[in-house]
């Protein structure tokens, strides 16, 4: 019985080593998500641009089989990019939770202000146009519009760019306010859980 009580009390009041270990794991998890997001946001435009150039250079109008693949290939790229955008939203949620946990652990460890990993991070803007989330949105929305342009390039020549531009404007009009609301919501939930 005393063993159960001592293990329970160590969970309720973790030792400094345990707090330090959890803090290091939190920092690592946060940095891993940040690295993955950066690599993915670099990779998407590269693949999309390469696909566009290859499609134009290969001139599918000379090969009917290739021409029949351009439309579904382009829409598949757009759908996959939309899936990555949804995955990005989940990463943002996780990062907000990790950031809140990390800030609380820094307080628990009595680290001086702005000396810990999370204390040194710039505070996330509650609003504003130039944020990491908006940069990601522009990349995802532009990539989706580019895939739509690839899909329609030979089907609707001359109109593909116009349609892709309309798609881009609509996506940005939808995602900009939605992402602002979601980030505030994720931050509110993370803070609420931290104080519970």
Secondary structure, DSSP 8 states (H G I E B T S, - for coil): -HHHHHHHHHHHT--HHHHHHHHHHHHHHHHHHHHHHHHHHHHHHHHHHHHHHHHHHHTGGG-HHHHHHHHHHHHHHHHHHHHHHHHHHHHHHHHHHHHHHHHHHHHHTT--TTTSHHHHS----SS-SSSHHHHHHHHHHHHHHHHHHHHHTTTSTTTHHHHHHHHHHHHHHHHHHHHHHHHHHHHHHHHHHHH-
